[in-house]
């Protein structure tokens, strides 16, 4: 499971304030905490700072990579901001995200084409958000094939079928999982990714629902997630679900987590 730590996002009130105040120490601590908790990528987002996003995004990449030996997931639809951040990034970054929306697709494709960058490919088009698995698969087919034709390696593509709240439509969880299964079956070498907390929007006991949804999605093939890695119960669920789903050879990750007392119940 590829874990993208989601906490350095300016849309979070405290983080937005820390970025605006240039509170380097506080941001670096969150970066280190996420990495030590198991994040493979550290998401950086400065989207609320209209007109200043490139400057802030570049600064975030620099200060995160000063203290963490991990790549960043550069979270912006703005090609200028992305290029500015990539200019200082060490290693192979992930871009979050491209979609089939014409303006966004045409702006970001030249940045990706012919590179080793990883990319989150969001199943959204100019027709809006898909609701069924078939709608998601149709968008994924066009998006993945377009990226591959533009010399983006299939193994660098992380398709996000879009999580929507079950509080608004009882089928949204099932349709998402059917889409995960279909994407993994139809595109050899592809990855899947999601920010899953939206599944529980508007409902009580959200962490419990999120953990259950994660385990069920892993059983369908989900192999990437944009989450809070400091949520120990979520991380424990991921480790256990991957062991049961046959994604942990000899249960080595599970046994290591047990020895290190990382399971929280």
N, C-alpha and C positions, 0 to 999 in steps of 0.2 A: 504493500500500500504506500503510495506516494502521498506524504502529508505536507500540505501547504499551510503554514501558520498564518492565521488571518488577522492578528491583533494590531498590526501597525497599519491602521486604516483611518484616514482623517475623518471619515464619517462618524466614527466613535467620538463622542463628545470630549472625553478626557484626552484621547490621542490627538484629536484636532488641536486642542489647546497646547499640548506638548510640542507638536510640530511648529505651531505658530510662535511659541516662545523659544524655539530652538533648544529645547531641553534634551540635549544630547545624551546625558547620563540616563535619564528615564527611558528613552527610546532604546538605547543600547541594552539596558537591563531586560526589557521585554523581548528583544531579539535573542539575547542569550538564553533566557528562560525557555523560549519556544524551541530553540535548537536543542537544548539539553533535554527537553521533554520528548524529542523525537521528530521535530519538523525537518523535512528534507529541503524545503524552500521557505523563505521568509517573504510573505506578501508585503509589498510597499505600495501605499495608495495616498495620494495628496490631492484627490479630485475636487475637494471643496474649495481649493484656493484658485479660483478663476483668475487667469492672467499670470499666476505665479507657479502654476503646477510644474512646469519643467524644472525650475530652480529647486523647488522643494523635493521633487522626486529624485533628482540627482543627489541632493544632500542626503536623503534617506538611504539611498543605495550605498553611498560612501561611508556613512557612519555605521550602518548595519554590518557591512563587510570588514570594517575595522576590527570587529569583535567576534564575528561569527564566520567560520569556515564553511559557508554554504552559499548557494546561489539565491538570488532573489526572484520572486514572481512579480513582475512589473505590471501593476494593475492600473491601466489607463486606456481609454479609447483614443487619446490624442497622440498622433504620430510624432509630433514635435517633442512632447514630454517623454515618450518612449525612447526616441533617438538620443535625447540628452542624457537619459539615465543609462542607456546601453553604452554610451561613450566612456563611462567610468566603471562599468560593471566588470567584475572579475569572474571568469568562468562562463558557463553556458546558462543564460537566464531563461526563464519561462515568461511568456506574455499572456496576460489575462485581460481581455480576450478578443478574439475575432469572432464575427458572426456572419450570417448570410445577408444581413442588412447592407444594402448596396454601398452606402456612403462609408460605413465602417470597414467593410470588406476591401473596397478599393483603396482606402487610406492605409490599411495595415499590411496588405499582401506584399507590397514592394519591400517592406522591412523584413518580412519572413523569408521571402523567396531566396532559395539557394544557401540558406544558413543552417546552422545546427541548433537554432533556438527551439525550445519547446513552446507549445502554444495550446491554450485552452480554446477549444472551438465550440462556441455556444450555439445551441440549436434554436436560434431565433432568426426570423426573416422579416422583411418589410410587411408581411402579412400579419405579424404579431406573434404572440406566444403560443406555441403548440399545446394542445391538450391531450391528444392521444399518442400512443406509442407509434402508430403509423405516420402521423404527422411529424414526429420527432425523427423517425428513420428517414423520411423523405428529405428533410432538411440536412440531416447528417450525411446522406449520400451525396448531395450536391456540394456540401461544404468540404467533405473529406476528399472527394475526387478533384475539386478545384484546387485544393492545397497541394495535393500530390502532383497534379499537372504543372503547378508552379514551383516544383522542385523542393517541396517540403516533405521530409521523410515521414512515412506513416508512423514509425515508432516515436516520433516527436509530437504527435497529435493526441491531445486529451479531449475527447468529446464530452461536453457537458449537456445532457438532455434537458436540463432545467427542472429544478424542484419547485413545485407549487403546493400551497397549503391544502391539506385534506379537510380543513375546516370549511373550505369553500366548495369543494367537490370531492366526494368520497372516493372517486376513481383515480385521483391524481397520484397517489402513492403507487398503486398497482401499475398504472400506465408508465410511470417513470421506470419502474423495475423491469417491465417488459421491454422498454426501450434500451436499457442497459444490456439486457440479454441479447437483444437483436443486434445491437452495434458490435458487441464483442464477437458474435457469431459471424457477422457479415464482412467484417473488416479485419483480416488477419494482421496481427501486430499492433493493432490500435490500442489506445488506452481510453479509460473513461474517468471523468472528474466531476465533482459537484460541490457546491456549497449547500449543505443539507438542512441547515437550521430552519429554512422557510417551510419545511414540511409541517412544523408544529405551530405555525403562526396562529394566534388567536385562541390557543388552547392552553389549559393548565398543565403543570408538570412537563414542561417542554423538554428539559434534558432527557427525561426517561423516553419520551417519544423519539427524540433524535437518535438516542443510542440504539433503540430497537430498529428504527429505520436503517441505520448504518449497517447493522448486522444482516438484515434482510437483503440489502442492496449488495453487500459483499458476496452473498450466496449466489447472486445473479451475475457477478463478474466485475463489479465496481472495483477499480484498483487505484483510485486517487480521490482525495477529498480536501477541500478548503475548510479547515476547522480551527477551533481553539485547542492546541495540543496540551494546554495546561489543565484541561478537563480530564482528570485521571480516570474517571469512570468511562468516558468515551474511548480513551486510548486503550483501556483494558478490554472493552468490548471489541475493538478492532482486532487486537491480538487474538482473542478467543475465537472470533468469527473466522479469521483467516486460517486458524488451525483446523477448525471444523470443515471449512470449504476446501481443504487440500492445498492451501497456498503457503504452507509453512512446513518445509521438509523436516521430517522427524520431530516436528513440533519444537524446533530449536528456539524460535523466538518466544514461544509460549513458556518454555522451560527457563529461558534466560530472564524473562519478566518475573516469573515466580521467584527465582533465586534473588533477584534484586528487589523483591517485595513491591513491585509496581502495580499489583492488582488492588483495586479499591472496590468494596462491595457496599 
